[in-house]
C-alpha cells in the first residue's frame, strides 16, 4: 500500500511538472536554433526539428496531452 501511495505521489508530481514546464531545449540544436553556414559563416539557417524556436515539447506532454500551447 505504501509503494502504491509513493507511485501516485510521483505521478502527480510529474503531471504538475509537465503542466508548469511542458517545453525543453531542442535535442538537435540544444536551444540555439540559428546554425551558421559551413561555407559562408555570415549565413545561417534555423533548426528544422524545432522550427527555429529552440524548444520542443516534453515526451510526457505529448503522451498525456497536457500543458501550454506555444513556447
Secondary structure as the mmCIF struct_conf table of DSSP 4:
data_model
#
loop_
_struct_conf.conf_type_id
_struct_conf.id
_struct_conf.beg_label_comp_id
_struct_conf.beg_label_asym_id
_struct_conf.beg_label_seq_id
_struct_conf.end_label_comp_id
_struct_conf.end_label_asym_id
_struct_conf.end_label_seq_id
HELX_RH_AL_P HELX_RH_AL_P1 UNK A 2 UNK A 20
STRN STRN1 UNK A 23 UNK A 25
TURN_TY1_P TURN_TY1_P1 UNK A 27 UNK A 31
STRN STRN2 UNK A 34 UNK A 36
HELX_LH_PP_P HELX_LH_PP_P1 UNK A 37 UNK A 37
BEND BEND1 UNK A 38 UNK A 39
TURN_TY1_P TURN_TY1_P2 UNK A 41 UNK A 42
STRN STRN3 UNK A 44 UNK A 46
TURN_TY1_P TURN_TY1_P3 UNK A 48 UNK A 52
BEND BEND2 UNK A 53 UNK A 54
STRN STRN4 UNK A 55 UNK A 57
HELX_RH_AL_P HELX_RH_AL_P2 UNK A 59 UNK A 64
TURN_TY1_P TURN_TY1_P4 UNK A 65 UNK A 65
BEND BEND3 UNK A 67 UNK A 67
BEND BEND4 UNK A 69 UNK A 69
#
